Amino acid sequence: MTKDEKFVDKFMRATDKFQKVFGPAEQGDMDAPVVHRHDEFEDESDLELSQVEQRTDSEGHHYAVRKSDEDEAEA
């Protein structure tokens, strides 16, 4: 048995003991929809992101441009 195998065996025994004390890990319902809280912070983020447009250059790099900066450049 190598040194790594001993560590893994010790680790697995420790996790078995934790499970007996604390119970199995809860993973939740993976099929449940994600609930978004529409709070003040999220509203501010949505407003800020609405002012940004994502672009891709000829080499495939993505970058963002503020819509107000774009309007000034056209003028």
Distance bins in CASP14 RR format, pairs under 12 A and 6 or more apart:
PFRMAT RR
TARGET T0000
AUTHOR 0000-0000-0000
RMODE 2
METHOD distances of the structure
MODEL  1
1 7 0 0 0 0 0 1 0 0 0 0 0
1 8 0 0 0 0 1 0 0 0 0 0 0
1 9 0 0 0 0 1 0 0 0 0 0 0
1 10 0 0 0 0 0 1 0 0 0 0 0
2 8 0 0 0 0 1 0 0 0 0 0 0
2 9 0 0 0 0 0 1 0 0 0 0 0
3 9 0 0 0 0 0 1 0 0 0 0 0
3 10 0 0 0 0 0 1 0 0 0 0 0
4 10 0 0 0 0 0 1 0 0 0 0 0
4 11 0 0 0 0 0 1 0 0 0 0 0
5 11 0 0 0 0 0 1 0 0 0 0 0
5 12 0 0 0 0 0 1 0 0 0 0 0
6 12 0 0 0 0 0 1 0 0 0 0 0
6 13 0 0 0 0 0 1 0 0 0 0 0
7 13 0 0 0 0 0 1 0 0 0 0 0
7 14 0 0 0 0 0 1 0 0 0 0 0
8 14 0 0 0 0 0 1 0 0 0 0 0
8 15 0 0 0 0 0 1 0 0 0 0 0
9 15 0 0 0 0 0 1 0 0 0 0 0
9 16 0 0 0 0 0 1 0 0 0 0 0
10 16 0 0 0 0 0 1 0 0 0 0 0
10 17 0 0 0 0 0 1 0 0 0 0 0
11 17 0 0 0 0 0 1 0 0 0 0 0
11 18 0 0 0 0 0 1 0 0 0 0 0
12 18 0 0 0 0 0 1 0 0 0 0 0
12 19 0 0 0 0 0 1 0 0 0 0 0
13 19 0 0 0 0 0 1 0 0 0 0 0
13 20 0 0 0 0 0 1 0 0 0 0 0
14 20 0 0 0 0 0 1 0 0 0 0 0
14 21 0 0 0 0 0 1 0 0 0 0 0
15 21 0 0 0 0 0 1 0 0 0 0 0
15 22 0 0 0 0 0 1 0 0 0 0 0
15 23 0 0 0 0 0 1 0 0 0 0 0
15 24 0 0 0 0 0 1 0 0 0 0 0
15 25 0 0 0 0 1 0 0 0 0 0 0
16 22 0 0 0 0 0 1 0 0 0 0 0
16 23 0 0 0 0 0 1 0 0 0 0 0
16 24 0 0 0 0 0 1 0 0 0 0 0
17 23 0 0 0 0 0 1 0 0 0 0 0
18 24 0 0 0 0 0 1 0 0 0 0 0
18 25 0 0 0 0 1 0 0 0 0 0 0
19 25 1 0 0 1 0 0 0 0 0 0 0
19 26 0 0 0 0 0 1 0 0 0 0 0
29 35 0 0 0 0 0 1 0 0 0 0 0
36 42 1 0 0 1 0 0 0 0 0 0 0
36 43 0 0 0 0 0 1 0 0 0 0 0
36 45 0 0 0 0 0 1 0 0 0 0 0
36 46 0 0 0 0 0 1 0 0 0 0 0
37 43 0 0 0 0 0 1 0 0 0 0 0
38 44 0 0 0 0 0 1 0 0 0 0 0
38 45 0 0 0 0 0 1 0 0 0 0 0
38 46 0 0 0 0 1 0 0 0 0 0 0
39 45 0 0 0 0 1 0 0 0 0 0 0
39 46 0 0 0 0 0 1 0 0 0 0 0
40 46 0 0 0 0 0 1 0 0 0 0 0
40 47 0 0 0 0 0 1 0 0 0 0 0
41 47 0 0 0 0 0 1 0 0 0 0 0
41 48 0 0 0 0 0 1 0 0 0 0 0
42 48 0 0 0 0 0 1 0 0 0 0 0
42 49 0 0 0 0 0 1 0 0 0 0 0
43 49 0 0 0 0 0 1 0 0 0 0 0
43 50 0 0 0 0 0 1 0 0 0 0 0
44 50 0 0 0 0 0 1 0 0 0 0 0
44 51 0 0 0 0 0 1 0 0 0 0 0
45 51 0 0 0 0 0 1 0 0 0 0 0
45 52 0 0 0 0 0 1 0 0 0 0 0
46 52 0 0 0 0 0 1 0 0 0 0 0
48 64 0 0 0 0 0 1 0 0 0 0 0
48 66 0 0 0 0 1 0 0 0 0 0 0
48 67 0 0 0 0 0 1 0 0 0 0 0
48 68 0 0 0 0 0 1 0 0 0 0 0
49 64 0 0 0 0 1 0 0 0 0 0 0
49 66 0 0 0 0 0 1 0 0 0 0 0
49 67 0 0 0 0 0 1 0 0 0 0 0
50 66 0 0 0 0 0 1 0 0 0 0 0
50 67 0 0 0 0 1 0 0 0 0 0 0
50 68 0 0 0 0 0 1 0 0 0 0 0
51 64 0 0 0 0 1 0 0 0 0 0 0
51 65 0 0 0 0 1 0 0 0 0 0 0
51 66 1 0 1 0 0 0 0 0 0 0 0
51 67 1 0 1 0 0 0 0 0 0 0 0
51 68 1 0 0 1 0 0 0 0 0 0 0
51 69 0 0 0 0 1 0 0 0 0 0 0
51 70 0 0 0 0 0 1 0 0 0 0 0
51 71 0 0 0 0 0 1 0 0 0 0 0
52 62 0 0 0 0 0 1 0 0 0 0 0
52 63 0 0 0 0 0 1 0 0 0 0 0
52 64 1 0 1 0 0 0 0 0 0 0 0
52 65 1 0 0 1 0 0 0 0 0 0 0
52 66 1 0 1 0 0 0 0 0 0 0 0
52 67 1 0 0 1 0 0 0 0 0 0 0
52 68 0 0 0 0 1 0 0 0 0 0 0
52 69 0 0 0 0 1 0 0 0 0 0 0
52 70 0 0 0 0 0 1 0 0 0 0 0
53 62 0 0 0 0 0 1 0 0 0 0 0
53 63 0 0 0 0 1 0 0 0 0 0 0
53 64 1 0 0 1 0 0 0 0 0 0 0
53 65 1 0 1 0 0 0 0 0 0 0 0
53 66 1 0 0 1 0 0 0 0 0 0 0
53 67 1 0 1 0 0 0 0 0 0 0 0
53 68 0 0 0 0 0 1 0 0 0 0 0
53 69 0 0 0 0 1 0 0 0 0 0 0
53 70 1 0 0 1 0 0 0 0 0 0 0
53 71 0 0 0 0 0 1 0 0 0 0 0
54 60 0 0 0 0 0 1 0 0 0 0 0
54 61 0 0 0 0 0 1 0 0 0 0 0
54 62 1 0 0 1 0 0 0 0 0 0 0
54 63 1 0 0 1 0 0 0 0 0 0 0
54 64 1 0 1 0 0 0 0 0 0 0 0
54 65 0 0 0 0 1 0 0 0 0 0 0
54 66 0 0 0 0 0 1 0 0 0 0 0
54 67 0 0 0 0 0 1 0 0 0 0 0
55 61 0 0 0 0 1 0 0 0 0 0 0
55 62 1 0 0 1 0 0 0 0 0 0 0
55 63 1 0 1 0 0 0 0 0 0 0 0
55 64 1 0 0 1 0 0 0 0 0 0 0
55 65 1 0 1 0 0 0 0 0 0 0 0
55 66 0 0 0 0 0 1 0 0 0 0 0
55 67 0 0 0 0 0 1 0 0 0 0 0
55 69 0 0 0 0 0 1 0 0 0 0 0
55 70 0 0 0 0 1 0 0 0 0 0 0
56 62 1 0 1 0 0 0 0 0 0 0 0
56 63 1 0 0 1 0 0 0 0 0 0 0
56 64 0 0 0 0 0 1 0 0 0 0 0
56 65 0 0 0 0 0 1 0 0 0 0 0
57 63 1 0 0 1 0 0 0 0 0 0 0
57 65 0 0 0 0 0 1 0 0 0 0 0
63 69 0 0 0 0 0 1 0 0 0 0 0
64 70 0 0 0 0 0 1 0 0 0 0 0
65 71 0 0 0 0 0 1 0 0 0 0 0
65 72 0 0 0 0 0 1 0 0 0 0 0
65 73 0 0 0 0 1 0 0 0 0 0 0
65 74 0 0 0 0 0 1 0 0 0 0 0
66 72 0 0 0 0 1 0 0 0 0 0 0
66 73 0 0 0 0 0 1 0 0 0 0 0
67 73 0 0 0 0 0 1 0 0 0 0 0
67 74 0 0 0 0 0 1 0 0 0 0 0
68 74 0 0 0 0 0 1 0 0 0 0 0
68 75 0 0 0 0 0 1 0 0 0 0 0
69 75 0 0 0 0 0 1 0 0 0 0 0
END
